[in-house]
Amino acid sequence: MDNNPQQPTADKEVQIGKYKIKVIRSLCIGAASCVAVSPNIFKLDSENKAIILQGDDALENILMAAQSCPTKAIVIFDTETNTQVWPA
Ligand code: SF4
């Protein structure tokens, strides 16, 4: 039921360490620079959109992956300081 292809996929938030990360699917163009920078966290799905894995990576590297996205499709929220760290 979760993967009903008829339903639009909602932007899913994933918590990794202190960060909440999400990919805005409507902005993602499948450029895959996030995957190149942080392959443990980002992966392209069958629609060529980035999805977030519960993988392991340094938070700085995840931030760098988000900053590498040409369309700013990756949003990072710091749950400790309650601030959005990217896009700044
Ligand atoms: S870098 Fe941005 S546009 Fe490219 S796959 Fe990742 S989220 Fe999508």
Backbone and ligand atoms as CSV (ligand in chain L), in Angstrom:
chain,resi,resn,atom,element,x,y,z
A,1,MET,N,N,0.823,-1.203,0.000
A,1,MET,CA,C,0.000,0.000,0.000
A,1,MET,C,C,0.863,1.260,0.000
A,2,ASP,N,N,2.007,1.179,0.674
A,2,ASP,CA,C,2.894,2.331,0.738
A,2,ASP,C,C,3.444,2.729,-0.626
A,3,ASN,N,N,3.615,1.729,-1.484
A,3,ASN,CA,C,4.263,2.000,-2.762
A,3,ASN,C,C,3.294,1.988,-3.925
A,4,ASN,N,N,2.074,2.424,-3.688
A,4,ASN,CA,C,1.101,2.483,-4.760
A,4,ASN,C,C,1.571,3.458,-5.843
A,5,PRO,N,N,1.861,2.973,-7.051
A,5,PRO,CA,C,2.405,3.854,-8.079
A,5,PRO,C,C,1.409,4.905,-8.570
A,6,GLN,N,N,0.125,4.721,-8.264
A,6,GLN,CA,C,-0.882,5.703,-8.675
A,6,GLN,C,C,-0.787,6.984,-7.841
A,7,GLN,N,N,-0.239,6.853,-6.647
A,7,GLN,CA,C,-0.204,8.002,-5.746
A,7,GLN,C,C,1.061,8.822,-5.997
A,8,PRO,N,N,0.932,10.149,-5.998
A,8,PRO,CA,C,2.169,10.944,-6.072
A,8,PRO,C,C,3.001,10.694,-4.818
A,9,THR,N,N,4.296,10.589,-5.001
A,9,THR,CA,C,5.149,10.312,-3.847
A,9,THR,C,C,5.362,11.604,-3.067
A,10,ALA,N,N,5.027,11.570,-1.799
A,10,ALA,CA,C,5.210,12.754,-0.964
A,10,ALA,C,C,6.685,12.927,-0.648
A,11,ASP,N,N,7.096,14.166,-0.434
A,11,ASP,CA,C,8.469,14.420,-0.031
A,11,ASP,C,C,8.653,13.880,1.375
A,12,LYS,N,N,9.568,12.923,1.482
A,12,LYS,CA,C,9.710,12.231,2.752
A,12,LYS,C,C,10.882,12.804,3.544
A,13,GLU,N,N,10.658,13.060,4.816
A,13,GLU,CA,C,11.722,13.575,5.665
A,13,GLU,C,C,12.403,12.418,6.374
A,14,VAL,N,N,13.720,12.452,6.371
A,14,VAL,CA,C,14.469,11.403,7.053
A,14,VAL,C,C,15.384,12.068,8.068
A,15,GLN,N,N,15.411,11.525,9.272
A,15,GLN,CA,C,16.295,12.081,10.300
A,15,GLN,C,C,17.593,11.304,10.324
A,16,ILE,N,N,18.692,12.005,10.148
A,16,ILE,CA,C,20.011,11.387,10.267
A,16,ILE,C,C,20.823,12.239,11.225
A,17,GLY,N,N,21.201,11.657,12.345
A,17,GLY,CA,C,21.874,12.444,13.377
A,17,GLY,C,C,20.971,13.586,13.794
A,18,LYS,N,N,21.536,14.780,13.837
A,18,LYS,CA,C,20.724,15.926,14.265
A,18,LYS,C,C,19.983,16.571,13.100
A,19,TYR,N,N,20.211,16.073,11.901
A,19,TYR,CA,C,19.603,16.681,10.723
A,19,TYR,C,C,18.324,15.979,10.291
A,20,LYS,N,N,17.352,16.758,9.882
A,20,LYS,CA,C,16.200,16.242,9.141
A,20,LYS,C,C,16.432,16.639,7.697
A,21,ILE,N,N,16.376,15.648,6.821
A,21,ILE,CA,C,16.717,15.891,5.424
A,21,ILE,C,C,15.531,15.517,4.560
A,22,LYS,N,N,15.308,16.333,3.530
A,22,LYS,CA,C,14.268,15.934,2.588
A,22,LYS,C,C,14.638,16.378,1.192
A,23,VAL,N,N,14.176,15.608,0.212
A,23,VAL,CA,C,14.359,15.962,-1.190
A,23,VAL,C,C,13.010,16.433,-1.711
A,24,ILE,N,N,12.982,17.636,-2.240
A,24,ILE,CA,C,11.757,18.130,-2.869
A,24,ILE,C,C,11.707,17.539,-4.277
A,25,ARG,N,N,10.880,16.532,-4.425
A,25,ARG,CA,C,10.897,15.734,-5.663
A,25,ARG,C,C,10.580,16.562,-6.896
A,26,SER,N,N,9.721,17.555,-6.714
A,26,SER,CA,C,9.350,18.361,-7.883
A,26,SER,C,C,10.531,19.204,-8.372
A,27,LEU,N,N,11.520,19.425,-7.516
A,27,LEU,CA,C,12.704,20.204,-7.922
A,27,LEU,C,C,13.830,19.318,-8.430
A,28,CYS,N,N,13.824,18.050,-8.037
A,28,CYS,CA,C,14.939,17.164,-8.376
A,28,CYS,C,C,14.928,16.833,-9.865
A,29,ILE,N,N,16.080,17.072,-10.495
A,29,ILE,CA,C,16.196,16.802,-11.930
A,29,ILE,C,C,17.097,15.602,-12.198
A,30,GLY,N,N,17.417,14.870,-11.154
A,30,GLY,CA,C,18.213,13.655,-11.332
A,30,GLY,C,C,19.646,13.904,-11.720
A,31,ALA,N,N,20.159,15.078,-11.347
A,31,ALA,CA,C,21.532,15.424,-11.723
A,31,ALA,C,C,22.552,14.526,-11.017
A,32,ALA,N,N,22.152,13.960,-9.892
A,32,ALA,CA,C,22.956,12.959,-9.164
A,32,ALA,C,C,24.237,13.480,-8.556
A,33,SER,N,N,24.427,14.783,-8.483
A,33,SER,CA,C,25.633,15.240,-7.783
A,33,SER,C,C,25.560,14.899,-6.302
A,34,CYS,N,N,24.349,14.879,-5.743
A,34,CYS,CA,C,24.223,14.472,-4.334
A,34,CYS,C,C,24.693,13.032,-4.160
A,35,VAL,N,N,24.374,12.187,-5.128
A,35,VAL,CA,C,24.765,10.775,-5.054
A,35,VAL,C,C,26.280,10.653,-5.149
A,36,ALA,N,N,26.885,11.475,-6.005
A,36,ALA,CA,C,28.337,11.424,-6.162
A,36,ALA,C,C,29.038,11.847,-4.876
A,37,VAL,N,N,28.490,12.849,-4.201
A,37,VAL,CA,C,29.144,13.362,-2.989
A,37,VAL,C,C,28.879,12.451,-1.790
A,38,SER,N,N,27.652,11.943,-1.680
A,38,SER,CA,C,27.291,11.158,-0.494
A,38,SER,C,C,26.464,9.930,-0.880
A,39,PRO,N,N,27.135,8.920,-1.470
A,39,PRO,CA,C,26.409,7.745,-1.972
A,39,PRO,C,C,25.793,6.879,-0.873
A,40,ASN,N,N,26.239,7.052,0.363
A,40,ASN,CA,C,25.620,6.276,1.445
A,40,ASN,C,C,24.264,6.838,1.835
A,41,ILE,N,N,24.014,8.069,1.471
A,41,ILE,CA,C,22.788,8.738,1.891
A,41,ILE,C,C,21.825,8.954,0.730
A,42,PHE,N,N,22.357,9.286,-0.443
A,42,PHE,CA,C,21.485,9.612,-1.571
A,42,PHE,C,C,21.590,8.565,-2.665
A,43,LYS,N,N,20.449,8.314,-3.277
A,43,LYS,CA,C,20.368,7.301,-4.325
A,43,LYS,C,C,19.263,7.741,-5.275
A,44,LEU,N,N,19.398,7.425,-6.565
A,44,LEU,CA,C,18.310,7.746,-7.488
A,44,LEU,C,C,17.328,6.588,-7.529
A,45,ASP,N,N,16.047,6.909,-7.549
A,45,ASP,CA,C,15.041,5.849,-7.650
A,45,ASP,C,C,14.685,5.611,-9.118
A,46,SER,N,N,13.668,4.807,-9.355
A,46,SER,CA,C,13.331,4.433,-10.729
A,46,SER,C,C,12.794,5.618,-11.533
A,47,GLU,N,N,12.390,6.693,-10.854
A,47,GLU,CA,C,11.944,7.906,-11.568
A,47,GLU,C,C,13.070,8.908,-11.738
A,48,ASN,N,N,14.287,8.478,-11.417
A,48,ASN,CA,C,15.449,9.362,-11.501
A,48,ASN,C,C,15.372,10.543,-10.543
A,49,LYS,N,N,14.754,10.305,-9.413
A,49,LYS,CA,C,14.690,11.321,-8.368
A,49,LYS,C,C,15.488,10.789,-7.184
A,50,ALA,N,N,16.090,11.709,-6.461
A,50,ALA,CA,C,16.911,11.284,-5.323
A,50,ALA,C,C,16.023,10.838,-4.168
A,51,ILE,N,N,16.417,9.755,-3.537
A,51,ILE,CA,C,15.793,9.333,-2.287
A,51,ILE,C,C,16.877,9.277,-1.221
A,52,ILE,N,N,16.438,9.288,0.026
A,52,ILE,CA,C,17.381,9.347,1.136
A,52,ILE,C,C,17.431,7.993,1.828
A,53,LEU,N,N,18.641,7.493,1.991
A,53,LEU,CA,C,18.825,6.207,2.663
A,53,LEU,C,C,19.177,6.459,4.118
A,54,GLN,N,N,18.889,5.485,4.963
A,54,GLN,CA,C,19.303,5.587,6.372
A,54,GLN,C,C,20.747,5.136,6.480
A,55,GLY,N,N,21.614,5.777,5.724
A,55,GLY,CA,C,23.006,5.358,5.708
A,55,GLY,C,C,23.834,6.167,6.680
A,56,ASP,N,N,25.120,5.976,6.578
A,56,ASP,CA,C,26.048,6.605,7.487
A,56,ASP,C,C,26.943,7.552,6.695
A,57,ASP,N,N,27.011,8.776,7.129
A,57,ASP,CA,C,27.956,9.705,6.514
A,57,ASP,C,C,28.151,10.868,7.474
A,58,ALA,N,N,29.267,11.549,7.325
A,58,ALA,CA,C,29.504,12.722,8.165
A,58,ALA,C,C,28.485,13.793,7.802
A,59,LEU,N,N,28.014,14.479,8.815
A,59,LEU,CA,C,26.991,15.499,8.567
A,59,LEU,C,C,27.519,16.578,7.621
A,60,GLU,N,N,28.811,16.873,7.716
A,60,GLU,CA,C,29.392,17.891,6.831
A,60,GLU,C,C,29.297,17.447,5.376
A,61,ASN,N,N,29.454,16.139,5.166
A,61,ASN,CA,C,29.411,15.626,3.799
A,61,ASN,C,C,27.982,15.649,3.253
A,62,ILE,N,N,27.023,15.360,4.129
A,62,ILE,CA,C,25.616,15.422,3.715
A,62,ILE,C,C,25.269,16.860,3.333
A,63,LEU,N,N,25.781,17.787,4.124
A,63,LEU,CA,C,25.551,19.199,3.820
A,63,LEU,C,C,26.194,19.567,2.485
A,64,MET,N,N,27.390,19.029,2.248
A,64,MET,CA,C,28.072,19.310,0.992
A,64,MET,C,C,27.281,18.745,-0.189
A,65,ALA,N,N,26.694,17.569,0.009
A,65,ALA,CA,C,25.876,16.967,-1.047
A,65,ALA,C,C,24.684,17.875,-1.363
A,66,ALA,N,N,24.058,18.406,-0.312
A,66,ALA,CA,C,22.914,19.299,-0.524
A,66,ALA,C,C,23.353,20.557,-1.265
A,67,GLN,N,N,24.526,21.060,-0.888
A,67,GLN,CA,C,25.012,22.287,-1.522
A,67,GLN,C,C,25.402,22.050,-2.974
A,68,SER,N,N,25.663,20.785,-3.330
A,68,SER,CA,C,26.047,20.477,-4.714
A,68,SER,C,C,24.835,20.376,-5.634
A,69,CYS,N,N,23.656,20.344,-5.061
A,69,CYS,CA,C,22.450,20.167,-5.891
A,69,CYS,C,C,22.153,21.438,-6.684
A,70,PRO,N,N,22.084,21.326,-8.012
A,70,PRO,CA,C,21.916,22.521,-8.840
A,70,PRO,C,C,20.549,23.183,-8.687
A,71,THR,N,N,19.564,22.452,-8.200
A,71,THR,CA,C,18.222,23.039,-8.092
A,71,THR,C,C,17.810,23.278,-6.637
A,72,LYS,N,N,18.758,23.100,-5.727
A,72,LYS,CA,C,18.470,23.253,-4.285
A,72,LYS,C,C,17.275,22.406,-3.859
A,73,ALA,N,N,17.257,21.175,-4.343
A,73,ALA,CA,C,16.136,20.274,-4.050
A,73,ALA,C,C,16.276,19.606,-2.686
A,74,ILE,N,N,17.453,19.719,-2.092
A,74,ILE,CA,C,17.680,19.060,-0.800
A,74,ILE,C,C,17.588,20.097,0.317
A,75,VAL,N,N,16.718,19.819,1.261
A,75,VAL,CA,C,16.518,20.739,2.383
A,75,VAL,C,C,17.045,20.066,3.641
A,76,ILE,N,N,17.838,20.788,4.405
A,76,ILE,CA,C,18.399,20.244,5.646
A,76,ILE,C,C,17.998,21.136,6.816
A,77,PHE,N,N,17.476,20.487,7.823
A,77,PHE,CA,C,16.993,21.179,9.016
A,77,PHE,C,C,17.758,20.641,10.217
A,78,ASP,N,N,18.312,21.533,11.012
A,78,ASP,CA,C,19.042,21.135,12.217
A,78,ASP,C,C,18.065,21.081,13.383
A,79,THR,N,N,17.843,19.876,13.909
A,79,THR,CA,C,16.831,19.729,14.960
A,79,THR,C,C,17.355,20.182,16.322
A,80,GLU,N,N,18.679,20.365,16.436
A,80,GLU,CA,C,19.212,20.847,17.719
A,80,GLU,C,C,19.024,22.342,17.860
A,81,THR,N,N,19.271,23.044,16.766
A,81,THR,CA,C,19.156,24.507,16.834
A,81,THR,C,C,17.824,24.989,16.270
A,82,ASN,N,N,17.021,24.036,15.757
A,82,ASN,CA,C,15.729,24.404,15.178
A,82,ASN,C,C,15.856,25.393,14.039
A,83,THR,N,N,16.872,25.222,13.234
A,83,THR,CA,C,17.047,26.134,12.104
A,83,THR,C,C,17.275,25.342,10.829
A,84,GLN,N,N,16.853,25.936,9.738
A,84,GLN,CA,C,17.134,25.336,8.441
A,84,GLN,C,C,18.558,25.722,8.064
A,85,VAL,N,N,19.406,24.705,7.815
A,85,VAL,CA,C,20.794,25.027,7.488
A,85,VAL,C,C,21.012,25.102,5.980
A,86,TRP,N,N,20.152,24.433,5.201
A,86,TRP,CA,C,20.277,24.523,3.745
A,86,TRP,C,C,18.921,24.296,3.096
A,87,PRO,N,N,18.534,25.054,2.072
A,87,PRO,CA,C,19.185,26.271,1.594
A,87,PRO,C,C,19.185,27.347,2.666
A,88,ALA,N,N,20.317,28.050,2.781
A,88,ALA,CA,C,20.468,29.039,3.859
A,88,ALA,C,C,19.605,30.257,3.577
L,1,SF4,S1,S,21.703,16.741,-6.824
L,1,SF4,FE1,FE,19.629,17.575,-6.594
L,1,SF4,S2,S,18.729,17.377,-8.604
L,1,SF4,FE2,FE,20.489,16.028,-8.525
L,1,SF4,S3,S,19.686,14.059,-7.900
L,1,SF4,FE3,FE,20.359,15.106,-6.076
L,1,SF4,S4,S,18.533,16.121,-5.334
L,1,SF4,FE4,FE,18.140,15.579,-7.421
